[in-house]
Amino acid sequence: MNIPFFKKKRAAAKLQTDAMNPRSIRALAILILLAQLPHVLHLPLWVSIMGCGVVALKLFEEKLPKLVKKLVLSSAGMTVVAILGAVLIKLHFGYMLGRDPCVALLFILVSAKFAEIRKTSDAVLLMCLACFLLLTQYFYSQSFLSALITLPAVFALGNALAVVRDPRDARPAQQNIQLVVKLLLQGAPLALFLFLLFPRLPGPLWSLPDDATAKTGLSDSMAPGTISSLSLSDAVAFRVDFQNGIPTPAQRYWRGPVLSDFDGRKWQKGERSVDVIPPESVGTTLDYTVTLQPNQQNWLFALDHPTTLPSSNTDDPNQQRVLGRLTGDHQLLSLNKVSSVMQYRQQSSLSSAYRPAFAPTDLMTQTAGVNVKTEAFANKLRKKHRSDTAYANAVLEWFNQEDFHYTLQPSLLGDTPVDEFLFGTKRGFCEHYASAFVVLLRAASIPARVVTGYLGGEMNGDYMIVRQSDAHAWTEAYINGRWQRYDPTAAVAPQRVEQGMAAALPDDEPVPRMARNNANWLKNFQLSMDKFNHQWQRMVVDFNNHSQTELWEKLGFPKPKLWHLTLLVLLISGVWCVFILGLPLRNSGQTKSGVEKLWDKYCAVLNQQGIQRLPDETAHQFVYRAAKQSGSKHDKILQLGLQLIRLRFEPLSKDKADHLNRTLTKQLRRIKYSF
Amino acid sequence: MTTQVHATPLTTLGDLDQVLTQLESVLLGKRWQIELAVACLLAQGHLLIEDVPGTGKTTLAQALGASLGLPWKRVQFTNDLLPADIVGVSIFNSQTQQFEFREGPVFTSVLLADEINRAPPKAQSALLEAMEERQVSADGQTRALPKDFFVIATQNPTDQLGAYPLPESQLDRFLVGLNLGYPAPEVERALLQSGDKREQIATMNAVANPRQLQQWIQAVQSIHVSDVVLDYIQALLTASRTDSAGLSPRAGLALVKLSRSIAFVKKRDHVLPEDVAAVFPALAGHRLTGQVLSGEQAAKAILAEVKQP
């Protein structure tokens, strides 16, 4: 039996069109690798190696032994890889439902899917997955740099789309790049427009589950060395935008965890105190917005003393939500763990004392009885000074007069740290002084406690940066029915308060670069970067419903209703698409010559009379039929039509053609008006 | 060079009309196929007729040769045909003690290659080489074929037994793929009444001569093709290329050439879109699907897709 062989060939060709060609594979590999790139920074190393390795394996498929290719790069092989990845991730993290393990799993699954890719339809799915993977990196950081690092992947996505869409047409790489650039530029105005106007939901639809990530910043306990180790970090704790005035350096006490339990060596948070209503504001009050970096804890920070509860950063009363609570010891706690960048509005009155809702308990005078020498010294000093205030001042005076040193590198302390510090080494950091001061006060039956937080902050343009290196510990004493702030460090090293840590420390101590006072170019550069990022956060990441309302007000319009806005968005997007898609359409169809336009007009005039050209009608047939149906105008229509056909198809000298063109244009106009 | 030719065409047209009329008298009711065959000849292309036996293929070839005053020969392709049977063979002449080349049937003007797809590929390609190059190589010598070498090949529908289908590259060398088809009932009645036309061909007079044929071929090349028509041709080519087997640029050139010839046959000095549309199925059909009949359907689908200007 003879089967025509071209039929077989056709069938083979048809199968091939759906199979992946090496160009598509390469384009997809670049896309996947670029989408994986931002994740390499924060995923465990083995996950990165496994994911990227699988992609590389597929990319160099041709060079592999056949058996490996068949076993590993198959659906079954990749299922094994995926299951293995899932098990290893579970073992590594210890849990599965959280940001880190889920992103790691996605990372590996996308690679596995790529390795077993067979058909073009798989490629489309893979591109969607790559986009998703790319988006998940915003769970980690939404800074400008992390937006920038996604750009190559976006470009690769365009390239992959172009290649997969038309695999047989092997355009040179340069043309492909031009195409992608063109497409991206065409999309950019639309993206900007949608960013500005697309209706936004007032709040997030979902939130990330908590991860067991390392906590950063201040903790809820303090032992010698806790804060000094923190002081070596340049990391930003939070940024502040002030609405009405900036506090002086001596007023920049950012209140954090309050510690009142002492076991002789370590300070801890006291018993859980009840929440209180913020006190009335007294004296100067400041309004400001804090942008807190994630610290995986509940701490919120406010200038001493907060007079409101933290609330969401919006002017719309309907959207206002309370984001935290105030404990009895005047510490702000957020309702949820701060696991992503958080913004809140806060008001504080700048005073160094406040009247609490209820008197302190006996616990506030416990000294644990370990530091015997210290207590003996306190009893001796107490006898000289009757009033609590005089006693506290005398202690500060003593700190100031004795040979105490402020240093980041204190000597190691043993089991009776306060005794050893006060009467032995006399070298310490803020936590040593705060701790010793509270013990001295408590030994004299004055209720006192340690307050940790940040002291300082650096203005960078119109906002303030507070860094981990500004971490500080100070004290509060309950005197005359008020909690009064005392900062013993200031008695030893007054520069710490006014000029920051670097000024207070001896020259040879290792101060983190950003905390140093002498500005160098690197610090300046980092400050400008920080400023840019903060603007990015304010203008782009936090662009919300409220910002849209403001934008409309600036444009001088009231904010339109949601459905008006939706219509507007659809309309403008539609117009833009037509504009963009219409342009190549116009350009690709060779521009019609004048004669053809004339013929089109002729047809249009007849169309208006209800005479339309049939699909299979030749130009002549159409002209004759049209003339027949035009009744009294038969001759004119016929002559004009035949002359037009002559002009279109017959070889005429240029002069003759031009002349005919002019005459026919006039005739056509006359006929048009005669109807 | 071409200025001389420019003056001739329309004055000699009357003779072409005579050729067409004479052909129609032996091939009843096939005016369009005759015009297409003549146009193919004038475009210096070769003609492929696909049909069941007995529909007048041989009659057309014979009549065409006779009317134009051209010598013609016929080769019946069989499955044991050798290239030498077509091209010719050298034989030893014992008198002159030398090898003499005995020319094969290919050395003629009109060659009727009957049932070309019955022969094995080797014999097929011997003919196809002659068609493309218009010359033949045998015994290390290249011999030119006559200027007006014209092949009319016939093939059986490929689903018949014992057929070696021509590969696409060779199908492409045939300018026109034609399907004669059964005659209409009243035509068939006339045919049955008048009897066999073979005798009539034997007594047929030539109404044109080879010199005139060359003039016509020259004249066809000066037929005007306007930009609008070229746009239309390009649109047809583009539309054919959405599928895996589209029309090649060579097919595009052939389409322009054939459209010119058919306009000449229709006594016009310019090509109209309807000329292009009329020849398109015959030109594109066998190139698109490898078969004339099914190809015509595909070509008509493309025609329906593209708006005629």
Interface residues (C-beta under 8 A of the other chain):
Chain A: N2 P4 F5 F6 R10 A13 K14 T17 Q590 S593 V595 E596 W599 P615 D616 E617 T618 A619 H620 I645 R648 F649 E650 P651
Chain B: T158 D159 L161 G162 A163 Y164 P165 P167 E168 H224 S226 D227 V228 V229 D231 S244 A245 D269 H270 V271 L272 P273 E274 A277 G290 A304 K307 Q308 P309
